[in-house]
Amino acid sequence: MIGKILAETREAVASMSATQEGAIRGVTLADQAGQVIVQIRDGASDAVEAVNMFATRMDEAEAFAKPGKR
């Protein structure tokens, strides 16, 4: 009887340890995903800024090229 209780207790402890390790891995992966999302957002912002700058330069060049606008 006591042996069975000890065995089941060990099994429960092992299961809790595995669950804790899984939770730690999950937190680590979530943190990494968050960092990647920030990098993607920053890259997208940089791309939008570059496109806006390009469009502004194109507008300026077009305005300069029109007769009577110089």
C-alpha positions as a printed Julia matrix, in Angstrom:
70×3 Matrix{Float64}:
  0.0    0.0     0.0
  2.69   2.51    1.02
  4.76   1.47   -1.99
  1.85   2.23   -4.29
  1.34   5.67   -2.7
  5.06   6.43   -3.07
  5.04   5.33   -6.7
  1.99   7.45   -7.5
  3.51  10.42   -5.66
  6.71  10.1    -7.68
  4.64   9.88  -10.85
  2.7   13.02   -9.89
  5.92  14.9    -9.12
  7.43  13.84  -12.46
  4.28  14.94  -14.26
  4.33  18.33  -12.5
  8.0   18.78  -13.42
  7.27  18.01  -17.06
  4.36  20.46  -17.0
  6.55  23.15  -15.45
  9.26  22.59  -18.08
  6.63  22.82  -20.82
  5.33  26.07  -19.35
  8.84  27.52  -19.22
  9.4   26.55  -22.87
  6.07  28.15  -23.76
  7.02  31.4   -22.03
 10.39  31.42  -23.81
  8.74  30.84  -27.2
  6.16  33.55  -26.52
  8.94  35.99  -25.63
 10.82  35.14  -28.83
  7.64  35.56  -30.87
  7.07  38.96  -29.27
 10.59  40.05  -30.23
 10.05  38.91  -33.82
  6.73  40.78  -34.0
  8.48  43.97  -32.83
 11.17  43.48  -35.5
  8.51  42.95  -38.18
  6.62  46.06  -37.05
  9.82  48.12  -37.1
 10.71  46.82  -40.56
  7.24  47.6   -41.86
  7.46  51.13  -40.43
 10.83  51.61  -42.13
  9.36  50.4   -45.42
  6.4   52.79  -45.15
  8.75  55.66  -44.38
 10.93  54.8   -47.39
  7.91  54.64  -49.71
  6.65  57.99  -48.39
 10.07  59.58  -48.96
 10.19  58.14  -52.48
  6.67  59.42  -53.25
  7.59  62.88  -51.94
 10.71  62.97  -54.12
  8.67  61.87  -57.13
  6.11  64.62  -56.48
  8.91  67.18  -56.16
 10.57  65.98  -59.37
  7.25  66.05  -61.21
  6.5   69.57  -60.0
  9.98  70.74  -61.0
  9.69  69.18  -64.46
  6.42  70.94  -65.33
  6.81  74.1   -67.4
  6.25  77.32  -65.48
  6.9   75.7   -62.09
 10.6   76.59  -61.88
